[in-house]
Structure formats: structure tokens, C-alpha cells
């Protein structure tokens, strides 16, 4: 039998995650502040964009792993890498 998975690329795949975003993480003020400071999924090392607004969370430690999320969403394990190409891994900075 062929694979029956449906990949959602233009909206949230989990309504609970969408509610967190729309309600601005009512029980998680640190996550709300993180989002407002610009630490958002679009800049996470583990975000795989589908289009200008939505992408796949590929962070194996994220509670949103394998969900389609909005680029301005965020989570507690976000690994900020910037809004360009992503490495899908931990970043080690060379301090010289």
C-alpha cells in the first residue's frame, strides 16, 4: 500500500499549537517574551520552510517536532541560527 501521509504546507498541522500562538502562550510568559524578542521558528536551525509563512519543525527535542508551524511561532528549545539557510543541527561558535 502507498504512503498515506498528508503533508500540510499552508497552515498549522496542529490546532493546539495554533492556539498557543494566537493566545500568545497564556501560561508561558518566557515563551511569549522569546517570540516578542524575535527568537522565532523562522530563525531556528531546525526550521524547514515550505513557503514564506509556514515550515516544518525538524527539532527532535521540540514538543512541535514534525508539525507544520508558522515562521513567527517559537518553542522552548529554539536554536537561533538566523533567517537564512539552516544547518539542522547544533551550532558551535569558534571563540578566538
JOBEL-V557554 format. One record per backbone hydrogen bond with DSSP energy under -1.0 kcal/mol. CO is the residue of the C=O (numbers start at 1). NH is the residue of the N-H. E is the energy in kcal/mol with one decimal. If there is no record, write none. Layout:
# JOBEL-V557554
co = (CO,CO)
nh = (NH,NH)
e = (E,E)
This chain:
# JOBEL-V557554
co = (14,15,16,17,18,19,20,21,25,28,29,30,31,32,33,34,35,38,40,41,43,43,44,45,46,48,53,54,54,55,56,57,59,62,64,67,68,69,70,71,73,75,79)
nh = (18,19,20,21,22,23,25,24,28,32,33,34,35,36,37,39,38,40,43,44,81,82,47,88,58,56,71,50,51,69,48,66,62,65,67,57,13,55,73,42,41,78,45)
e = (-1.8,-2.1,-1.9,-2.0,-2.9,-2.5,-2.9,-1.2,-2.0,-2.1,-2.4,-2.1,-2.2,-2.2,-1.9,-2.1,-1.6,-1.5,-2.3,-2.1,-3.8,-1.4,-1.7,-1.8,-3.0,-2.8,-3.1,-3.0,-1.8,-2.8,-2.5,-3.0,-1.8,-1.5,-2.2,-2.5,-1.7,-2.2,-2.1,-3.1,-3.6,-1.6,-3.0)
